[in-house]
Amino acid sequence: MNSGQTDNTIDARQVLQGSDIESLLDSMSALATDDGRSIEELEAEALAAEKQREEERKATYERLGLVDCGFPRRAIDCLDEVTGETWKKALRDAYRLVLTPGSIIVLNGRYGTGKTVLSTFLARVMYRRKKRVLYSKAYDYTMALRETFNGNGSESSVMARYKAPYLLVLDEYHEVKDSDFTGPALERLIDYRHQNGKPTIIIANYNPAVLETHLGPAIVSRIHLCGTIITCDWQSYRERNARKS
């Protein structure tokens, strides 16, 4: 029975939570406003806005996915900013090989030339193709193996994590000190991936004259068979940006 009291006004935005409901209410408000536009124009505008929102959602999910795969946020944020013909040529050369099963791509050069960004760009391409990707410092891989000596996990489980992805990026390869353990450990991993048709990107800052010596004859042999060494010797983007500021 009606008590004669007027019900409190209900705010639909509070009752219907969520971005989709917000969009619907905004669209209804626009339709209710007579600004001279036709229904067709309003529908086209609403579709364009929804398409933009969907692209933004996909970009967010993609970024989070790459972060979960270990790729540095700073590299992901720079993906669409690095320019220059030399960098683009290196990207094209690497792209052809990252589609080749078992290839080994070495990005070598001084700091700040965009090697990590270039590898992240290639990983994004593979990620969009639903391929598994993984980024890791080469040092972290060898340290994870060493920790198994103390009972922290098993060597096979560590190896499995690095063997599984379609594309593996091993950054800062030069930071791994040559030893009877680290050299063979990296060679076994890279050889397994090569033999099983999985591309690997190695990032290093070696002097070009001694690069092949540090990589070792086994890896160099496989590079000559199915891979390339790209020397990133152009101007550092960090230096260029510092001068601009």
C-alpha positions in Angstrom: 0.0 0.0 0.0 1.3 3.5 -0.9 2.0 5.5 2.3 1.7 8.7 0.4 5.4 9.4 0.6 7.4 10.0 -2.5 10.1 7.5 -3.2 13.7 8.8 -3.2 15.1 9.5 -6.6 17.4 6.6 -7.8 20.6 7.5 -9.5 21.0 4.9 -12.3 24.8 5.5 -12.4 25.0 4.3 -8.8 22.8 1.3 -9.3 24.3 0.2 -12.6 28.0 0.1 -12.1 30.6 -0.6 -14.8 32.2 1.2 -17.8 29.7 -0.4 -20.3 26.8 1.0 -18.4 28.5 4.4 -18.2 28.9 4.3 -21.9 25.3 3.4 -22.4 24.0 6.2 -20.2 26.3 8.7 -22.0 24.9 7.5 -25.3 21.3 7.9 -24.1 22.1 11.4 -22.8 23.5 12.3 -26.2 20.5 10.9 -28.0 18.2 12.9 -25.8 19.9 16.2 -26.7 18.6 17.7 -29.9 21.7 19.2 -31.4 20.6 18.8 -35.0 22.5 15.6 -35.8 20.8 12.7 -37.4 20.4 9.3 -35.9 23.0 8.0 -38.4 25.6 10.5 -37.3 25.0 9.7 -33.6 25.3 6.0 -34.3 28.5 6.5 -36.2 29.9 8.6 -33.4 29.0 6.0 -30.8 30.5 3.2 -32.9 33.7 5.2 -33.3 33.9 5.8 -29.6 33.4 2.1 -28.8 36.1 1.1 -31.3 38.5 3.5 -29.6 37.7 2.1 -26.2 38.2 -1.4 -27.5 41.6 -0.5 -28.9 42.6 1.0 -25.6 41.5 -2.1 -23.7 43.5 -4.3 -26.1 46.6 -2.1 -25.7 46.3 -2.3 -21.9 45.9 -6.1 -21.9 48.8 -6.4 -24.4 51.1 -4.2 -22.2 50.2 -6.2 -19.1 50.9 -9.5 -21.0 54.3 -8.4 -22.0 55.1 -7.2 -18.5 54.1 -10.6 -17.2 56.5 -12.2 -19.7 59.4 -10.2 -18.1 59.7 -7.3 -20.6 60.8 -4.0 -19.1 58.1 -1.4 -18.8 60.4 1.3 -20.0 61.0 -0.6 -23.3 57.3 -1.3 -23.8 56.5 2.4 -23.3 59.0 3.3 -26.0 57.8 0.9 -28.7 56.2 3.4 -30.9 58.7 6.3 -30.2 62.0 5.0 -31.5 62.7 6.2 -35.0 65.6 6.4 -37.4 66.3 4.5 -40.7 69.2 2.5 -39.2 67.0 1.3 -36.4 64.2 0.5 -38.7 66.6 -1.4 -41.0 67.8 -3.5 -38.1 64.2 -4.2 -37.1 63.4 -5.4 -40.6 66.5 -7.6 -40.7 65.7 -9.1 -37.3 62.0 -9.5 -38.1 62.7 -11.8 -41.1 64.8 -14.1 -38.9 62.5 -14.1 -35.9 60.0 -15.9 -38.2 62.6 -18.5 -39.0 62.5 -21.6 -36.8 65.6 -22.0 -34.6 67.2 -18.7 -35.6 69.7 -16.9 -33.3 69.7 -13.1 -33.5 72.5 -11.2 -31.8 71.9 -7.5 -31.1 75.3 -6.1 -30.2 76.4 -2.5 -29.5 76.8 0.2 -26.9 74.3 1.2 -24.3 71.2 3.3 -25.3 70.9 2.4 -29.0 67.5 0.7 -28.5 68.5 -3.0 -28.5 66.1 -4.0 -25.8 63.3 -1.9 -27.3 63.9 -3.6 -30.7 63.7 -7.1 -29.1 60.5 -6.0 -27.3 59.0 -4.8 -30.5 59.6 -8.2 -32.1 58.2 -9.9 -29.0 55.0 -7.8 -29.3 54.7 -9.0 -32.9 54.9 -12.6 -31.8 52.6 -12.0 -28.8 50.0 -10.7 -31.2 50.4 -13.9 -33.1 49.6 -15.9 -29.9 53.2 -17.0 -29.6 54.7 -17.4 -26.1 57.5 -15.0 -25.4 59.9 -14.5 -22.5 62.5 -11.8 -21.5 65.3 -12.5 -19.1 68.7 -11.2 -18.2 71.2 -13.9 -19.1 72.7 -13.5 -15.6 69.3 -14.3 -14.0 69.2 -17.6 -15.9 72.6 -18.8 -14.8 71.9 -17.7 -11.2 68.6 -19.6 -11.2 70.5 -22.7 -12.2 73.1 -22.1 -9.5 70.4 -21.8 -6.8 69.3 -25.4 -7.6 72.6 -26.5 -6.2 71.3 -25.5 -2.8 68.1 -27.3 -3.1 66.1 -24.3 -4.4 64.1 -26.0 -7.2 65.4 -28.3 -9.9 67.7 -27.7 -12.8 65.2 -29.3 -15.2 62.4 -26.9 -14.1 64.6 -23.9 -14.6 65.6 -25.2 -18.0 62.0 -26.0 -18.9 60.9 -22.4 -18.3 63.5 -21.0 -20.7 63.0 -23.8 -23.3 59.2 -23.4 -23.5 58.6 -20.0 -25.1 58.6 -19.6 -28.9 60.8 -16.5 -28.6 63.4 -16.0 -25.8 65.2 -12.8 -25.3 68.5 -13.0 -23.3 69.6 -9.5 -22.4 72.9 -8.3 -21.0 74.7 -11.4 -22.1 78.0 -9.6 -21.5 77.3 -9.4 -17.8 77.7 -13.2 -17.5 81.2 -14.0 -16.4 82.9 -16.8 -18.5 83.3 -19.9 -16.4 83.2 -23.7 -16.8 79.6 -23.5 -15.6 78.0 -20.4 -17.2 79.3 -20.9 -20.7 78.1 -24.5 -21.2 74.8 -23.7 -19.4 74.0 -21.0 -21.9 75.2 -23.0 -24.9 73.0 -26.0 -23.9 69.9 -23.7 -23.7 70.5 -22.0 -26.9 71.4 -25.2 -28.7 68.2 -26.9 -27.5 66.1 -24.0 -28.7 67.9 -24.0 -32.1 67.4 -27.7 -32.5 63.7 -27.4 -31.6 62.9 -24.6 -34.0 62.6 -21.7 -31.4 64.2 -18.3 -32.1 66.5 -16.7 -29.5 67.6 -13.1 -29.3 70.9 -12.4 -27.6 71.6 -8.8 -26.5 75.2 -7.8 -25.7 77.6 -4.9 -25.5 80.7 -6.6 -26.6 83.4 -4.9 -28.7 82.6 -6.2 -32.3 86.2 -7.4 -32.6 85.8 -9.9 -29.7 82.1 -10.6 -30.0 82.4 -14.1 -31.6 85.1 -15.0 -29.1 82.8 -14.3 -26.1 79.8 -16.0 -27.7 81.8 -19.2 -28.2 82.3 -21.4 -31.3 79.2 -23.5 -30.8 76.8 -20.5 -30.8 78.7 -18.7 -33.6 78.5 -21.9 -35.8 74.7 -21.9 -35.3 74.5 -18.2 -36.1 76.3 -18.7 -39.4 73.8 -21.5 -40.1 70.6 -19.8 -39.1 71.0 -16.3 -37.7 72.7 -13.0 -37.8 74.7 -10.5 -35.8 73.3 -6.9 -36.0 75.8 -4.3 -34.8 73.8 -1.4 -33.3 76.4 1.3 -33.8 74.2 4.3 -34.4 73.9 7.3 -32.0 72.6 6.5 -28.5 68.9 7.6 -28.1 69.6 8.4 -24.5 72.4 10.8 -25.5 70.2 12.3 -28.2 67.3 12.9 -25.8 69.7 14.3 -23.1 70.9 16.9 -25.5 67.4 17.9 -26.5 66.5 18.5 -22.9 
